[in-house]
Amino acid sequence: MNKKPHQFYLTPEEIVKNGYLYVAYGSNLDLEQMQYRTPSAEPITTIELPNWQLVFNGVADIIPKDGASVSLGVFEITSAEDWKALHRYEGTRPTNALYYLTEIETEHGTALTYTMGVGNIISAPSDHYYDTIERGYHHFGMDLKPLEDARKHAESKRPRKNRWYANYLNSKTRTTYAY
């Protein structure tokens, strides 16, 4: 995917050297998921980012939009290994990436987040993915209305029809085997 004008790439080592914070808006708000993937990540606070909006392109993204606002969870991540894990999870690389880095100024310092490259279509998230984000909103004490609105908007544009993964997970938890 091509980059948008506000997107760029940095190596994990460059990120740590420059002391960037990390801000999350999607599934990375879930503290258990972040602890598993990035053990050095310490949640700091929440912030509101004006003139950006939460959307779903199957997965969460934020896009510039005048008059909108999105809640973000702020983390300090001090390990290049943890930033590498985030890069892998987000599909971030110098070119043809799913997500690129976007810089955001906060009262706590300069932060980075991952935003999608161009060419994505608004579509609803899976139930499991949405539930992970919702848990993160609860962890940070964020208002659920913008999250719910983003989901409703995505479902009105392109409902999620393929629920095979959720069905697969449900069948695994309910199946009993006789030996």
C-alpha positions as a printed NumPy array, in Angstrom:
array([[  0.   ,   0.   ,   0.   ],
       [  1.11 ,   3.523,  -0.675],
       [  1.784,   5.971,   2.13 ],
       [ -0.297,   9.038,   2.905],
       [  1.559,  12.381,   3.27 ],
       [  1.592,  12.18 ,   7.103],
       [  2.996,   8.625,   7.174],
       [  6.593,   7.418,   7.42 ],
       [  8.791,   4.55 ,   8.606],
       [ 11.363,   4.378,  11.409],
       [ 13.277,   1.38 ,  12.671],
       [ 12.555,   0.262,  16.238],
       [ 16.074,   1.359,  17.205],
       [ 15.427,   4.886,  15.851],
       [ 12.158,   5.047,  17.79 ],
       [ 13.809,   4.092,  21.093],
       [ 16.772,   6.427,  20.476],
       [ 14.394,   9.359,  19.934],
       [ 12.294,   8.506,  23.009],
       [  8.922,   8.338,  21.275],
       [  5.828,   7.36 ,  23.21 ],
       [  3.224,   5.065,  21.656],
       [ -0.484,   5.872,  21.344],
       [ -3.064,   3.149,  20.704],
       [ -6.651,   3.388,  19.465],
       [ -7.511,  -0.226,  18.53 ],
       [ -6.782,  -3.677,  19.915],
       [ -3.503,  -2.469,  21.425],
       [ -5.561,  -0.666,  24.068],
       [ -6.117,  -4.091,  25.62 ],
       [ -3.56 ,  -4.229,  28.435],
       [ -3.327,  -8.034,  28.499],
       [ -2.567,  -8.136,  24.768],
       [  0.037,  -5.39 ,  25.113],
       [  1.668,  -7.097,  28.108],
       [  1.975, -10.305,  26.104],
       [  3.347,  -8.656,  22.958],
       [  5.296,  -5.77 ,  24.482],
       [  6.314,  -6.454,  28.098],
       [  8.061,  -3.08 ,  28.501],
       [  4.881,  -1.144,  27.578],
       [  3.647,   0.955,  30.492],
       [  0.273,   2.669,  30.17 ],
       [  0.528,   6.345,  31.088],
       [ -2.79 ,   8.078,  30.415],
       [ -5.403,   8.816,  27.787],
       [ -5.585,  11.78 ,  25.457],
       [ -8.048,  13.177,  22.938],
       [ -6.704,  13.718,  19.434],
       [ -8.694,  16.489,  17.732],
       [ -9.529,  16.383,  14.027],
       [ -9.067,  12.604,  13.736],
       [-11.753,   9.911,  13.649],
       [-11.844,   6.203,  14.481],
       [-12.969,   4.022,  11.548],
       [-13.018,   0.318,  10.782],
       [-11.495,  -1.132,   7.629],
       [-12.079,  -4.625,   8.959],
       [ -9.582,  -3.507,  11.598],
       [ -9.303,  -0.183,  13.404],
       [ -7.731,   2.879,  11.821],
       [ -7.783,   6.603,  12.459],
       [ -8.175,   9.151,   9.699],
       [ -7.986,  12.953,   9.617],
       [-11.445,  14.525,   9.895],
       [-12.17 ,  18.148,  10.794],
       [-14.28 ,  18.518,  13.913],
       [-13.928,  14.878,  15.002],
       [-11.968,  13.58 ,  17.975],
       [-10.551,  10.191,  18.933],
       [ -9.46 ,   8.844,  22.325],
       [ -5.981,   7.342,  22.53 ],
       [ -4.203,   5.32 ,  25.192],
       [ -0.635,   6.521,  25.791],
       [  2.152,   4.02 ,  26.498],
       [  5.856,   4.283,  27.188],
       [  7.768,   1.523,  25.379],
       [ 11.504,   1.444,  26.083],
       [ 12.514,  -1.753,  24.3  ],
       [ 13.469,  -1.957,  20.621],
       [ 12.385,  -5.622,  20.762],
       [  8.908,  -4.531,  21.811],
       [  8.739,  -1.979,  18.979],
       [  9.825,  -4.776,  16.607],
       [  6.942,  -6.888,  17.893],
       [  4.53 ,  -4.009,  17.257],
       [  5.944,  -3.498,  13.754],
       [  5.385,  -7.207,  13.019],
       [  1.854,  -7.167,  14.425],
       [  0.936,  -4.029,  12.464],
       [  2.584,  -5.173,   9.216],
       [  4.925,  -2.171,   9.245],
       [  7.959,  -2.035,   6.968],
       [  9.652,   0.637,   4.822],
       [  7.422,   0.052,   1.742],
       [  4.184,  -1.726,   0.839],
       [  3.08 ,  -1.858,   4.463],
       [ -0.41 ,  -2.312,   5.856],
       [  0.255,   0.345,   8.52 ],
       [  2.792,   3.184,   8.589],
       [  3.858,   5.416,  11.468],
       [  2.181,   8.75 ,  12.152],
       [  3.609,  11.284,  14.607],
       [  1.342,  12.891,  17.202],
       [  2.255,  15.669,  19.619],
       [  0.927,  15.137,  23.149],
       [  1.377,  17.001,  26.416],
       [  3.484,  14.015,  27.555],
       [  5.859,  14.123,  24.586],
       [  5.968,  13.143,  20.935],
       [  4.213,   9.86 ,  20.229],
       [  3.833,   7.472,  17.335],
       [  0.854,   5.456,  16.219],
       [  0.176,   3.18 ,  13.279],
       [ -2.218,   4.336,  10.546],
       [ -3.261,   2.419,   7.42 ],
       [ -1.908,   3.155,   3.983],
       [ -4.216,   4.281,   1.169],
       [ -6.82 ,   2.16 ,  -0.555],
       [ -8.79 ,   0.69 ,   2.345],
       [-12.53 ,   0.086,   2.332],
       [-14.752,   0.778,   5.332],
       [-15.909,  -2.61 ,   6.641],
       [-17.087,  -4.   ,   9.962],
       [-14.66 ,  -5.687,  12.391],
       [-15.027,  -9.256,  13.644],
       [-16.808,  -9.653,  16.964],
       [-13.663, -11.027,  18.633],
       [-11.538,  -8.095,  17.433],
       [-14.174,  -5.551,  18.473],
       [-14.439,  -7.155,  21.928],
       [-10.668,  -6.833,  22.365],
       [-10.86 ,  -3.103,  21.606],
       [-13.845,  -2.69 ,  23.901],
       [-11.845,  -4.309,  26.754],
       [ -9.1  ,  -1.777,  26.097],
       [-11.587,   1.095,  26.257],
       [-12.661,  -0.22 ,  29.667],
       [ -9.027,  -0.553,  30.815],
       [ -8.421,   3.12 ,  30.002],
       [-11.828,   4.362,  31.187],
       [-12.736,   5.687,  27.732],
       [-16.231,   6.56 ,  26.524],
       [-17.551,   3.682,  24.356],
       [-19.817,   5.843,  22.17 ],
       [-17.172,   6.722,  19.509],
       [-16.198,   3.04 ,  19.285],
       [-19.824,   1.977,  18.941],
       [-20.44 ,   4.725,  16.348],
       [-17.446,   3.587,  14.273],
       [-18.729,   0.003,  14.303],
       [-22.281,   1.052,  13.328],
       [-20.907,   3.17 ,  10.49 ],
       [-18.75 ,   0.299,   9.207],
       [-21.641,  -2.162,   9.426],
       [-23.849,   0.225,   7.439],
       [-21.215,   0.418,   4.688],
       [-20.014,  -3.176,   4.585],
       [-21.289,  -5.679,   7.149],
       [-19.024,  -8.477,   8.241],
       [-20.453, -11.557,   6.566],
       [-17.652, -14.013,   7.115],
       [-17.707, -15.074,  10.736],
       [-15.745, -18.296,  10.198],
       [-13.012, -17.454,  12.713],
       [-15.443, -16.605,  15.52 ],
       [-17.457, -19.725,  14.688],
       [-14.26 , -21.783,  14.688],
       [-13.256, -20.452,  18.119],
       [-16.729, -21.073,  19.52 ],
       [-16.753, -24.648,  18.225],
       [-13.37 , -25.296,  19.87 ],
       [-14.62 , -24.178,  23.27 ],
       [-17.849, -26.209,  23.123],
       [-16.581, -29.455,  21.655],
       [-16.178, -32.422,  23.964],
       [-14.436, -35.559,  22.899],
       [-15.138, -39.105,  24.083],
       [-12.13 , -41.402,  24.235]])
